[in-house]
Amino acid sequence: MLNSLAYEFADASLRLVRAGGRFIEMGKTDIRDAAEHPRLRYRAFDLKQAGPERTGELLDILLTAFAAGTLRPLPYTAVDLRRARDAFRQLSQARHIGKIVLTVPRPVEESGTALVTGARGTLGGIVARHLVTGWGVRRLLLLSREPADRLAKELTALGAEATVVACDVADREAVAAALAQIPTAHPLRIVVHTAGVLDDGLVTELTADRLDRVLRPKVDGARHLHDLTRDADLSAFVLFSSAAGVLGGPGQADYGAANTYLDALAGHRRTLACRPCRWPGACGSRPAR
């Protein structure tokens, strides 16, 4: 029994060990006297007792076993440092399995790639230029249903390398194919979703086709980008939402709905506690799919 519990929980753990078994206590809160448990081998230890050389040897053994598949690493939950309070609350309530790891937000890297959807649109162009001139981004992947070569030339003149890919972001396979084109030497680091279509109309005048025309680029595109980049170590995932989703607007029932979805997706993505762990689902969490 490898134990890190205390008090009545430690008592329960001790009762689980058969006579002659080993009880290894790695906690510090409730150390027992080995003489009080003659039917088993009780030992409390601190990892530093092994010393740096022996610890290094043990780590080598473990890494070899992990690589061979003989052992599987313990599960872990990675939490953004900005949500440290939530992480410590979860830890204090013992609602986790394995380790909770605090991660530092990744800074913008010149070697990374920034993806911008709706590159042919006015907003897409403004954002792409700002990424280059304001953030120092040097590699961009521009997604657009229509040619955006003019923007690519502007960005090249600013010292960046821009690749234009004809892509309907509402098509999941097309988005996946575009992402697959990003070289491993310049991994995806920034995602900016500006694609959108207007087809104003009152709720009573909406048809399925009109609603689909507005929701596909904004909603479906955002969802595909979210799903396909969940495992990526991004510096930024940006969605452009209009006030129409909060305040409403005359004749913008469909557009308001689309932007409300983006607001919800942004909140959902921000509050996701788990990053992909070595044992997906082992901690009982249920990240949205």
C-alpha positions in Angstrom: 0.0 0.0 0.0 1.4 3.4 -1.1 -0.3 5.8 1.2 -0.5 9.6 1.4 -3.7 9.9 3.5 -4.1 10.7 7.2 -6.1 9.9 10.3 -9.2 7.7 9.8 -8.3 7.3 6.1 -4.9 6.0 7.0 -6.5 3.6 9.5 -8.7 2.3 6.7 -5.7 1.9 4.4 -3.8 0.0 7.1 -6.7 -2.4 7.5 -6.6 -3.2 3.7 -3.0 -4.6 3.9 -2.7 -8.3 4.5 -0.4 -9.7 7.2 3.1 -9.6 5.9 2.3 -6.9 3.5 4.1 -3.6 3.0 2.7 -0.2 3.9 4.7 2.7 2.5 3.8 6.1 3.9 4.8 9.0 1.7 2.7 11.6 3.5 4.0 13.9 6.3 0.8 14.6 8.2 0.2 11.4 10.1 3.3 9.3 10.6 2.7 6.1 12.7 5.0 4.1 14.9 6.1 0.9 13.0 6.1 -1.0 16.3 2.4 -0.5 16.6 1.8 -2.5 13.4 3.8 -5.8 13.8 1.7 -7.7 11.3 3.0 -5.7 8.4 6.1 -3.8 7.3 5.5 -0.1 7.9 7.9 2.5 6.6 7.6 6.2 6.1 10.0 7.8 3.7 11.0 11.1 2.0 12.2 10.9 -1.6 15.2 13.1 -0.8 16.5 10.3 1.5 17.6 8.4 -1.6 20.1 11.1 -2.6 20.6 12.8 -6.0 22.6 9.9 -7.6 20.1 7.2 -6.6 17.2 9.4 -7.6 18.8 9.9 -11.0 19.2 6.1 -11.4 15.5 5.6 -10.5 14.4 8.2 -13.0 16.4 6.5 -15.7 14.7 3.2 -14.8 11.3 4.7 -14.9 11.9 6.5 -18.2 13.1 3.3 -19.8 10.0 1.5 -18.6 7.7 4.3 -19.8 9.3 4.2 -23.3 9.0 0.4 -23.5 5.3 0.5 -22.3 6.1 -1.6 -19.3 4.8 1.1 -17.0 2.3 3.9 -17.7 2.9 7.4 -16.2 0.5 8.6 -13.6 -2.3 10.9 -14.8 -2.0 14.6 -14.4 -4.2 17.7 -14.8 -2.5 20.8 -16.2 -4.0 24.1 -15.2 -3.1 27.5 -16.4 -1.1 29.5 -13.8 -3.8 32.2 -14.0 -6.3 29.7 -12.5 -4.0 28.6 -9.7 -6.7 29.4 -7.1 -9.0 26.9 -8.7 -6.2 24.3 -8.9 -5.4 24.6 -5.2 -9.1 24.5 -4.3 -9.4 21.2 -6.2 -6.3 19.9 -4.5 -7.5 20.8 -1.0 -10.8 19.0 -1.7 -8.9 15.9 -3.0 -11.0 15.9 -6.1 -8.2 14.8 -8.4 -6.2 11.8 -9.3 -2.5 12.0 -10.0 -0.8 15.4 -10.1 -2.0 18.9 -10.7 0.5 20.8 -12.7 0.5 24.6 -13.1 1.5 25.7 -16.6 2.9 29.1 -17.6 1.1 30.8 -20.6 3.3 30.4 -23.7 4.6 33.8 -25.0 4.4 34.7 -28.6 7.3 33.1 -30.6 8.8 34.3 -33.8 9.2 30.7 -34.9 5.5 29.9 -34.4 2.7 30.2 -36.9 -0.4 32.3 -36.6 -3.6 31.2 -38.3 -6.2 33.8 -39.4 -9.6 32.9 -40.8 -11.6 35.3 -43.0 -8.4 36.7 -44.3 -10.1 38.3 -47.3 -12.4 40.4 -45.0 -11.6 43.8 -43.6 -11.3 42.5 -40.0 -9.0 39.6 -41.1 -6.7 42.0 -42.8 -6.5 44.3 -39.9 -5.7 41.5 -37.5 -3.1 39.9 -39.8 -1.3 43.3 -40.2 -1.4 43.9 -36.4 0.0 40.4 -35.7 3.0 41.3 -37.8 3.6 44.9 -36.8 2.4 44.7 -33.2 3.2 41.2 -32.1 6.2 40.5 -34.3 4.7 37.4 -35.9 6.7 36.3 -38.9 4.7 33.3 -40.2 1.0 33.4 -41.0 -1.5 30.9 -42.5 -4.4 32.8 -44.0 -7.6 30.9 -44.5 -10.2 32.3 -46.9 -12.9 31.1 -49.3 -11.8 33.8 -51.7 -8.2 34.8 -52.8 -6.3 36.8 -50.3 -3.1 37.2 -52.3 -3.1 41.0 -52.0 -3.0 40.7 -48.2 -0.2 38.1 -48.4 1.9 40.5 -50.5 1.4 43.3 -48.0 2.5 41.0 -45.2 5.5 39.9 -47.1 6.5 43.6 -47.6 6.3 44.0 -43.8 8.8 41.2 -43.4 6.5 38.2 -42.8 6.0 34.9 -44.6 2.3 34.5 -45.4 0.7 31.4 -46.9 -2.8 31.6 -48.4 -5.0 28.5 -48.3 -8.5 28.4 -49.9 -10.6 26.9 -47.1 -14.2 26.9 -46.0 -13.8 26.9 -42.2 -17.2 25.3 -41.9 -15.7 22.2 -43.5 -14.0 20.3 -40.7 -11.9 18.2 -43.1 -10.8 21.2 -45.0 -9.7 22.9 -41.7 -7.8 19.8 -40.7 -6.1 19.6 -44.0 -5.0 23.3 -43.7 -3.6 22.7 -40.2 -1.7 19.7 -41.5 0.2 22.0 -43.8 1.8 23.8 -40.9 5.5 22.6 -40.7 6.7 21.1 -37.4 9.5 23.6 -37.4 7.0 26.4 -37.1 4.1 24.9 -35.0 0.8 26.6 -34.6 0.8 29.1 -31.8 -2.0 31.6 -32.5 -5.5 31.1 -33.8 -7.6 34.1 -34.8 -11.1 33.5 -36.1 -12.6 36.4 -37.9 -14.7 34.7 -40.6 -18.3 35.7 -40.7 -21.3 36.3 -43.0 -24.2 38.7 -42.6 -27.8 37.9 -43.7 -29.9 40.2 -41.6 -33.5 39.3 -40.9 -36.1 39.2 -38.1 -36.8 36.0 -36.3 -40.1 35.7 -38.0 -38.5 35.9 -41.4 -35.6 33.4 -40.8 -35.4 30.3 -42.8 -33.2 27.3 -42.2 -31.0 28.3 -45.2 -30.6 31.9 -44.0 -29.7 30.7 -40.5 -27.2 28.2 -41.9 -25.6 30.8 -44.1 -24.7 32.9 -41.0 -24.0 30.1 -38.5 -21.7 28.0 -40.7 -18.7 30.3 -40.9 -18.9 31.7 -37.4 -20.2 28.8 -35.3 -19.1 25.7 -37.2 -15.8 27.3 -38.0 -15.1 28.2 -34.4 -16.1 24.8 -33.2 -13.8 23.0 -35.7 -10.9 25.3 -34.8 -11.6 24.6 -31.1 -11.7 20.8 -31.5 -8.7 20.6 -33.8 -6.4 22.8 -31.7 -7.3 21.5 -28.3 -4.0 19.6 -28.1 -1.9 22.5 -29.4 0.2 24.6 -27.0 -1.2 27.9 -28.1 -0.3 31.4 -27.1 -3.7 32.8 -28.1 -7.1 31.5 -29.3 -9.1 34.5 -30.4 -12.7 34.7 -31.4 -14.3 37.9 -32.7 -17.8 38.4 -31.3 -20.2 41.3 -31.9 -22.2 43.2 -29.3 -25.2 41.9 -31.3 -25.0 38.7 -29.2 -25.4 40.7 -26.0 -27.3 43.8 -26.8 -29.2 42.5 -29.9 -29.7 44.5 -33.1 -32.5 45.3 -35.5 -32.9 42.4 -37.9 -29.9 40.5 -36.7 -31.5 37.5 -35.0 -29.3 35.0 -36.8 -26.1 37.1 -36.4 -26.9 37.6 -32.7 -27.3 33.9 -32.1 -24.0 33.2 -33.8 -22.1 35.6 -31.7 -23.7 34.4 -28.5 -22.4 31.0 -29.4 -18.9 32.4 -29.7 -19.2 34.0 -26.3 -20.2 30.7 -24.8 -17.4 28.8 -26.6 -14.8 31.4 -25.3 -16.0 31.0 -21.8 -16.1 27.2 -22.1 -12.6 27.0 -23.5 -11.3 29.4 -20.8 -12.7 27.3 -18.0 -11.6 23.9 -19.2 -9.5 22.7 -16.3 -7.9 19.8 -18.1 -5.2 19.7 -20.7 -4.8 16.3 -22.4 -3.3 14.0 -19.9 -1.5 10.7 -20.2 -4.6 8.8 -19.1 -7.5 10.8 -20.7 -10.5 10.7 -18.5 -8.6 8.9 -15.6 -9.3 11.8 -13.3 -13.0 11.6 -13.9 -13.1 14.9 -15.7 -15.3 15.3 -18.7 -13.8 17.8 -21.1 -16.3 18.8 -23.8 -15.7 17.2 -27.2 
